[in-house]
């Protein structure tokens, strides 16, 4: 009887022993990968391509070791940026190809725990001689004063009518945000975008296509041109306009956007937070009544991991939006993608793209458990994913945000 009982339980004992051994091996390999990473990152200048291409960068990591890897990578990346970009910060000028963007910086208040806020404030003008836009820049420098934060007023690189929404602006603002995180200890989740007149045009365009960079945005006296509010699902958006600002039908278009935003929020109550204020007695100059948008924005933090994403591509194309990524090989202007996540299941609700990647980390889902991706009734993926240093580095380098790394990715082929 005793022999029989032992025989019956023997397979279970063997299986348990094997599982423990496998778990021990996994943890040892994960810890060894962190050891190699730590050694590689001790160099003053890190060759990120070499680190990412190393064998240990593809080793599956545990959750705890992933946290350690993120810490090491963030610290190394910050050190390197501090060395590489000191000169451009001293010069208060960023350069990209044929363009240069000067910027004015003023710091307000005491730095809160977690880092300072950042306000990027775009001047008006456009389609005018440089001296006119220079005057607008000077005016913008003192137009708003937050209670706390780093107030940055950039000078547009060009003097064209669309000076704030050409494709090089996205690059400049991404780099500006990266630098402010490193040199002014800005909290990446408390970055705000605002602008007046032609600067407001920029807010209309940039806020939907760069929504995942900002905590909130405020548009003052601008015109949206061809853009739509669809991409603002997870970005609180304020719109201020003079009721008598009839040039280019700004007042009329502002009223139309008020209706559009209200309708979008009525269909999707968890999204499209907005405030539209049309001052009936003001024309293009709103006598600084629009300054109420500054504290309104300041109450919000960036939603890094929204449960639903509405991604509407602009004519300036982006390959990543929150936890979604589209390869350039299937680049398509104005394409729309809608995805959501509920616990461990991702739903692709709309896809005007043939390929899509879902980026994952433990802040979004539990990576120790299986995840599922569905499109309609079709299951596109089901199972567990691995965390790797390689994925962390990829997401760090593409955004330069140490707080927004993804350890895993699922690449999908979609039915458009």
C-alpha positions in Angstrom: 0.0 0.0 0.0 2.8 2.4 0.9 4.7 1.4 -2.3 1.5 2.0 -4.4 1.0 5.5 -2.8 4.6 6.5 -3.6 4.3 5.2 -7.2 1.1 7.2 -7.7 2.7 10.4 -6.5 6.1 9.9 -8.2 5.1 11.6 -11.5 3.8 14.6 -9.7 7.0 14.8 -7.6 9.2 14.6 -10.7 7.1 17.2 -12.5 7.4 19.6 -9.5 11.1 19.1 -9.2 11.5 19.7 -13.0 9.4 22.9 -12.8 11.5 24.2 -9.9 14.7 23.5 -11.8 13.4 25.2 -14.8 12.3 28.2 -12.7 15.7 28.3 -11.1 17.4 28.2 -14.5 15.2 31.0 -15.7 16.0 33.2 -12.7 19.7 32.5 -13.0 19.8 33.4 -16.7 17.7 36.5 -16.1 20.0 37.7 -13.3 23.1 36.9 -15.4 21.6 39.1 -18.2 21.3 42.0 -15.7 24.9 41.4 -14.6 26.1 41.7 -18.3 24.0 44.7 -18.8 25.3 46.5 -15.7 28.9 45.8 -16.9 28.2 47.1 -20.4 26.5 50.3 -19.1 29.5 51.3 -17.0 31.1 52.7 -20.1 31.1 56.5 -20.3 29.6 56.3 -23.8 27.3 53.4 -24.5 27.1 51.8 -27.9 23.4 51.0 -27.8 23.5 49.0 -31.0 26.1 46.7 -29.5 24.3 46.2 -26.3 21.0 45.6 -28.0 22.6 43.1 -30.3 24.2 41.1 -27.5 23.1 37.6 -26.7 22.1 38.5 -23.2 19.7 41.2 -24.5 17.4 38.5 -25.8 17.3 36.4 -22.6 13.8 36.3 -21.0 13.7 38.4 -17.9 11.8 38.1 -14.7 9.5 41.0 -13.6 12.0 42.1 -10.8 15.0 41.9 -13.2 13.0 43.9 -15.8 12.6 46.7 -13.2 16.3 46.6 -12.5 17.1 46.7 -16.2 14.8 49.8 -16.7 16.6 51.6 -13.9 20.0 50.8 -15.3 19.1 51.8 -18.8 17.4 55.0 -17.7 20.4 56.1 -15.7 22.9 55.3 -18.5 20.7 57.1 -21.1 20.4 60.2 -18.9 24.2 60.3 -18.3 24.9 60.1 -22.0 22.4 62.7 -22.9 23.9 65.1 -20.4 27.2 64.7 -22.0 26.1 64.8 -25.6 23.6 67.7 -25.3 25.2 70.1 -22.9 26.4 72.4 -25.7 22.9 72.8 -27.3 21.4 73.5 -23.9 24.0 76.2 -23.2 23.3 77.7 -26.6 19.6 77.4 -26.1 19.4 76.3 -29.7 18.5 72.9 -31.3 19.6 72.0 -34.8 18.1 69.5 -37.2 19.1 69.3 -40.8 18.8 72.8 -42.3 16.7 74.1 -39.4 17.5 75.7 -36.1 15.2 76.3 -33.2 16.1 78.8 -30.5 14.2 78.6 -27.2 13.7 80.8 -24.1 13.4 79.2 -20.7 12.1 80.5 -17.4 11.5 78.5 -14.2 8.6 79.2 -11.9 8.0 78.0 -8.3 9.6 75.2 -6.3 10.3 71.8 -7.8 7.7 69.3 -6.5 8.5 65.7 -5.7 8.6 63.7 -8.9 10.0 66.5 -11.0 8.9 69.9 -12.5 6.2 70.5 -15.0 7.0 71.7 -18.5 5.0 74.2 -20.6 5.9 74.5 -24.3 4.4 77.8 -25.5 4.3 78.6 -29.2 4.2 82.2 -30.5 2.0 83.7 -33.2 2.8 85.3 -36.5 3.8 83.2 -39.5 3.9 84.1 -43.2 5.7 87.3 -42.3 9.2 88.7 -42.2 11.5 87.4 -39.5 11.4 90.6 -37.6 7.6 90.2 -37.2 7.8 86.7 -35.9 10.7 87.7 -33.6 8.4 90.3 -32.0 5.7 87.6 -31.6 8.3 85.4 -29.9 9.3 88.2 -27.5 5.6 88.6 -26.6 5.1 84.9 -26.0 8.0 84.8 -23.6 6.0 86.8 -21.0 2.5 85.9 -22.0 1.8 83.2 -19.4 3.2 82.5 -16.0 2.5 79.1 -14.4 2.7 78.8 -10.6 5.2 76.0 -11.0 7.1 74.6 -13.9 9.6 75.2 -16.7 8.1 77.7 -19.2 9.7 77.3 -22.6 8.9 79.6 -25.5 10.6 78.3 -28.7 11.3 80.5 -31.8 9.8 78.8 -34.8 12.5 77.5 -37.2 10.8 79.1 -40.2 8.6 82.1 -41.0 6.0 80.3 -43.1 2.3 80.3 -42.5 2.5 76.7 -41.1 5.6 77.4 -39.0 4.4 75.2 -36.1 3.2 72.1 -37.8 5.7 71.2 -40.4 7.3 67.8 -40.0 10.5 69.0 -38.4 8.6 70.5 -35.4 7.8 67.0 -34.1 11.5 66.2 -34.0 12.4 69.4 -32.3 9.7 69.1 -29.6 10.6 65.5 -28.9 14.3 66.5 -28.4 13.3 69.5 -26.4 11.2 67.4 -24.0 14.1 64.9 -23.7 16.5 67.7 -22.8 14.2 69.2 -20.3 13.8 65.9 -18.5 17.6 65.5 -18.2 18.7 69.1 -17.5 15.7 70.6 -15.7 14.4 67.4 -14.0 11.0 67.6 -15.7 8.5 64.9 -15.0 7.7 63.3 -18.4 4.1 62.9 -17.3 3.6 66.6 -16.7 4.4 68.2 -20.1 1.9 70.7 -21.5 1.5 72.2 -25.0 0.0 75.7 -25.7 0.1 78.4 -28.4 -1.5 81.6 -29.6 -2.7 82.4 -33.1 -0.3 80.6 -35.4 0.9 78.9 -32.3 -2.7 77.8 -31.8 -2.6 76.4 -35.3 0.3 74.3 -34.1 -1.6 73.1 -31.0 -4.5 72.0 -33.2 -2.2 69.9 -35.3 0.4 68.7 -32.9 -1.8 67.8 -30.0 -3.7 65.0 -31.8 -0.6 63.5 -33.5 1.7 63.8 -30.4 -1.0 63.3 -27.7 1.1 60.6 -25.9 3.8 63.1 -25.1 1.6 65.5 -23.2 -0.5 65.8 -20.0 -2.9 68.3 -21.6 -3.0 71.0 -24.3 -4.5 74.5 -24.7 -5.2 76.1 -28.0 -5.6 79.9 -28.1 -7.0 81.8 -31.2 -5.8 79.4 -33.8 -7.2 77.4 -36.8 -7.1 73.6 -37.2 -6.9 73.6 -41.0 -7.5 70.0 -42.1 -6.9 68.2 -38.8 -9.5 66.4 -36.7 -10.0 65.9 -32.9 -10.1 62.1 -33.1 -6.6 61.6 -31.6 -7.4 63.7 -28.5 -9.2 60.7 -26.9 -6.7 60.5 -24.0 -5.4 64.1 -24.0 -7.4 66.8 -22.1 -7.8 69.7 -24.6 -8.8 73.3 -24.0 -9.8 75.7 -26.7 -10.1 79.4 -26.3 -11.4 81.8 -29.0 -12.7 85.3 -29.4 -16.3 85.3 -30.5 -15.5 88.2 -32.9 -12.4 86.5 -34.3 -13.8 86.1 -37.8 -10.6 86.0 -39.8 -10.4 82.6 -41.5 -13.7 81.8 -39.7 -11.8 81.0 -36.6 -14.8 81.7 -34.4 -17.0 79.5 -36.5 -14.6 76.6 -36.6 -14.1 76.8 -32.9 -17.8 76.4 -32.4 -17.8 73.4 -34.7 -15.0 71.8 -32.7 -17.0 72.4 -29.5 -19.8 70.3 -31.1 -17.4 67.7 -32.3 -15.7 67.3 -29.0 -19.0 67.1 -27.1 -20.3 64.4 -29.5 -17.1 62.4 -29.2 -17.2 62.5 -25.5 -20.9 61.5 -25.4 -20.1 58.4 -27.4 -16.9 57.7 -25.3 -17.5 59.1 -21.8 -14.0 58.0 -20.5 -12.3 60.0 -23.2 -12.2 63.4 -24.8 -11.9 65.6 -21.7 -12.2 69.2 -23.0 -13.0 72.8 -22.3 -14.1 75.1 -25.0 -14.5 78.8 -24.1 -15.6 81.3 -26.8 -15.4 84.8 -25.3 -18.3 86.7 -27.0 -16.8 90.2 -26.7 -13.2 89.4 -27.7 -11.8 89.4 -31.2 -8.4 87.9 -32.0 -6.7 89.3 -28.8 -8.4 87.8 -25.8 -6.9 90.2 -23.2 -5.2 87.3 -21.4 -8.5 85.8 -20.4 -7.3 82.6 -22.0 -4.6 82.4 -19.3 -7.0 80.3 -17.3 -6.0 77.4 -19.6 -2.6 77.2 -17.8 -3.9 76.0 -14.4 -6.6 74.0 -16.1 -3.9 72.0 -17.9 -1.7 71.7 -14.8 -4.3 69.5 -13.0 -3.7 66.6 -15.4 -1.0 64.0 -15.8 -0.2 62.2 -19.0 -2.2 58.9 -19.5 0.7 56.6 -20.4 -1.4 53.4 -20.6 -5.0 54.3 -21.7 -7.5 51.5 -21.9 -8.5 52.7 -25.4 -6.5 54.3 -28.1 -7.8 56.2 -31.1 -4.9 56.8 -33.5 -5.6 59.0 -36.5 -2.5 59.6 -38.6 -1.8 63.1 -39.9 0.1 64.1 -43.0 3.1 64.1 -40.6 3.3 60.3 -40.0 4.3 58.7 -36.6 5.2 55.1 -36.1 4.2 55.0 -32.4 1.2 56.1 -30.4 1.0 55.1 -26.7 1.3 51.3 -26.7 0.8 50.8 -30.4 3.4 50.8 -33.2 3.2 50.6 -37.0 6.2 49.8 -39.2 7.2 52.3 -41.8 6.8 49.6 -44.5 3.0 50.0 -44.3 3.0 53.8 -43.8 -0.3 55.4 -44.8 -1.3 59.0 -44.2 -4.6 59.7 -42.5 -5.0 56.0 -41.5 -7.1 55.3 -38.4 -6.4 52.6 -35.8 -8.5 51.9 -32.7 -7.5 49.4 -30.1 -8.5 48.7 -26.5 -7.3 46.6 -23.6 -9.5 44.9 -20.9 -7.5 43.0 -18.3 -5.3 40.6 -20.3 -7.2 40.9 -23.7 -6.4 43.4 -26.4 -9.1 44.2 -29.0 -8.3 45.6 -32.4 -11.5 47.5 -33.1 -10.4 49.3 -36.3 -7.3 48.9 -38.4 -6.5 50.8 -41.6 -3.1 49.1 -41.6 -1.8 45.7 -42.6 0.7 45.4 -39.7 0.6 46.5 -36.1 2.6 45.9 -33.0 1.3 46.0 -29.4 4.0 47.1 -26.9 3.7 45.6 -23.4 5.0 46.1 -20.0 3.9 45.2 -16.5 2.2 48.6 -16.0 -0.2 47.7 -18.8 -0.9 44.0 -18.2 0.5 41.2 -16.1 3.2 39.7 -18.2 3.5 36.7 -15.9 0.1 35.7 -17.3 -1.0 34.9 -20.8 -2.3 37.7 -23.0 -4.8 37.6 -25.8 -5.3 39.7 -29.0 -8.5 39.6 -31.0 -9.8 41.3 -34.1 -13.5 40.8 -34.3 -14.1 37.0 -33.8 -10.5 36.2 -34.9 -7.9 35.4 -32.3 -4.6 36.9 -33.5 -2.4 35.9 -30.5 -2.8 34.0 -27.3 -0.1 33.0 -24.9 2.7 34.4 -22.7 5.2 36.9 -24.0 8.8 37.4 -22.8 10.4 40.5 -21.4 13.8 41.3 -22.9 16.5 44.0 -22.6 16.4 44.4 -26.4 12.8 45.5 -26.3 13.5 47.9 -23.4 16.4 49.5 -25.4 14.3 49.8 -28.6 11.5 51.7 -26.8 13.9 53.8 -24.9 15.9 54.9 -28.0 12.8 55.6 -30.1 11.3 58.0 -27.5 14.1 59.0 -25.2 11.7 58.7 -22.2 13.2 56.6 -19.3 9.7 56.3 -17.8 8.1 54.9 -20.9 9.9 51.7 -21.8 8.2 48.5 -23.0 9.8 45.1 -22.3 7.7 43.0 -24.8 6.0 43.3 -28.1 3.5 41.3 -30.2 3.8 41.8 -34.0 0.5 41.3 -35.8 -0.8 40.8 -39.4 -4.2 42.5 -39.6 -7.3 42.4 -41.8 -7.8 46.0 -43.0 
